[in-house]
Amino acid sequence: MGWKVENFADRRERTRFNVRAGVTFEWHNAKGAPHCGQGVTRDISSKGLFIFSDCLPPVKVDLRLEVLFGSEGEGTNLQLEVEALVLRVESAAALGTSSGFAVLNKSHNLADLRFLEPPDTYRRSEPN
């Protein structure tokens, strides 16, 4: 799956990038039963991700995410494993598109990854 960075206005403290990448995730419910799902990122910042998915984990649950960044035509992929906390869940009706959820990244400083610093040809909005 390829990814691209698009213009994105952001009013938060961290710059978010519109990066499309495949995601698989898993969590355990209160009784310890495992659950899993898959989706695609809407955006990524150094502190978290928003993931479009029909499978919605509950708020405040810990997740293990695998994000796969593909490079079209080059046959190379970058896989990122992240421990995260679900901050909010949004229904399709609320978003006007697909359902999804926001997570706080607990295991990596994504700002250290070079692919989040796009070439000068891409525009990004700095936080206010």
Summary of the structure (lengths in Angstrom):
residues: 128
radius of gyration: 14.6
end to end distance: 32.0
largest distance: 49.1
contacts: 349
relative contact order: 0.24
helix: 8%
strand: 44%
